[in-house]
Amino acid sequence: MRVARHSQQFTRRYLASLAVTSVSLLAVACQGPGRASKVDAGTARLTVEVTAPRGVEVPPAALDGDRLLVALAADSWQWPSGPFDQRVRCRFSDRSGTAMFDELPVGSYAVIAFLDLDGDGELDRGAFGVPIEPIAYGNDAVPRLGPPAFKSCLVEVGPGSTKTRITLRFE
């Protein structure tokens, strides 16, 4: 009898703590992507220049329309699959493309870019989830057995204009 009462009390406490945790997670999720820990300390502009390495042939499909997608993530829970704080499509020509993000809150953003060869707006993946379309990460971070860590792809965006350059990986 005493064991049963103890078990009921434990179950009630566990369910109550689970409910509090669920409500907290829901409140954070409802704030929208990147809003949970971001404090607006002014606005800034970020220019991301994405280039193809020399000696690598760029597929003709990459030059047809706005095929370069560049996205920013402000929080690690968004990395690397999104949802992203901002996402821009731009033209890739002359072995490079430039994406501009205006009126960003000052802070740190992880950058990811890929060349959408088939035009479906999604990063295509092959065996074991390895990207089969050219991809680039902030700070030219190198993927090793999966995408690079969030912190290694962060770019500091201060007041005014910030520019960064990343290189696509054709693998």
N, C-alpha and C positions, 0 to 999 in steps of 0.2 A: 504494500500500500504506500509506504513512504517513498519507495523507488519510483512508483508511478507518478506521484505528486512532483517529485524532483524532476522527472522527465518532462512533465507538462510545463513546469516553470521554465526549464531550459528551452523548450520549443517556443513558448510565448516570447521569451527574450530574443531568441534567434530571429523569429519572424518580425518582431518590432525593429530590430537593427537592420534587417534586410529591407524593410519598408522605408526606413530613413535613408539608407544608401540609395535605393531606387529613386526616391524623390529628389535627392541631391543630384544624381546623374541626369535625371530628366531636366532639372532646372538648368544645368550646364549645357545640355544639348539644345534646349530651346533658345539659348542666347545666340545661336547661329555659329557658323564656323569661324574660329579664330577670335571669338569675342570673350571667351571665358577669362583669359589672363591678360588681354591686351589693354593697355592704357594709352589713350590718345594724348600724345605729347607734342602735337604739331603734325603737319603733313609734309610729305616728301615725294620725290619722283625717283623711280628706279628704271634704269635702262639696262636691258639684258641683251648682249650681243652674242649670238650663237653662230659658231663657224664650223665648217667641215675641215678635217685635217688634210694637209697637202698629200698628194699621192693616192688619195682614195677617190674612186669614181662615184659621183653623185648620181643616183638613178634619175632618169628623165621625169618620172612621176613626181619627184620632190619639187620640181620647178613649176608644176601646174597648179596655180591658185594659191590660196593661203593654207599651206600644208604644215607650217611650223607651229606647234602649240607650246606655249610657255606658261607655267603655273607657279604660284607662290603659296606656301603653307606657313602659317605663323605658329602653329602648335604641333608638337610631335605626334599627337593622336591622329592627325590628318595625314601623316607621312607614311608611305609614298603614294597612296592610292586616292587621297582626297577624302572628303570634299575640300577643295582649295579655296583660299580667300579670294584670289583673283586668278583669272585665266585669260590669255590673249592668243588669238590666232594671227599669224602674220606670214608674209611672203618670204620664201627662201630662194634667193637668187644670187648669182655671183659668189657661190660657196658660203653665203652668210645670210643671216636674218636678224632683225632687231625688233625687240618687243619693248614697249614703253608702258609703265604703270604709273599713273598720275594719282595724286591725292591719297597716297598710302599713309597710314599712321606710322610714325617713326618707330623703328624696332628692328627685329631680326626676322628674316624670312628664309626658309629653305626653298631653293629653286630647282625645278625639274623642267626639262624641255624634251620634246621628241618630234621627229619628222614623220608625219602621218602619210605614209606612202600610198595607202589605199583610200584615204579621204573619209574614213568612217568616224573620225573624232575620238577613237579609242586607241590605246597603246596595244598593239597586237603582241601576243606572247606565244612562245613555242613550248617545247618540252620543259617540264619543271618550272614553268612560269618565267623563263628567261625572255626578255624583250627581243623581238625579231625586227623591230623598226629602230633606226638610229636614235639614240637617247643621250642626254647630257644632264649632269647634276651640278648644282652650285659648287663653286670653288674647284671645279673639275674633279670632284670626288670620284674615286674609282670603286665600282661595285666588286665585291668579293663574296662569292657564295650568297648572293642576294643584293638588294639595293644598299647603297651606303647609308650610314647612320644619319639621322636627322641633323645632329650637331655638326657633322662634317660638311653639310651642304648649306649651312647658314651664311647669309650675306647681311652685314650690318647696313641698315638704311638710316642715315641721319637726316637732319633738316636740309632742305635744298635738293640737289641732284646727286645721285650715286650711280656709278656705272660699273658693270661687271661683265666679264667675258667668259663663256664656257664653250667647250668643244664637244661636238657630237661623236659618239662612239659607233662605228659601223662594224658590228661583230656578229 
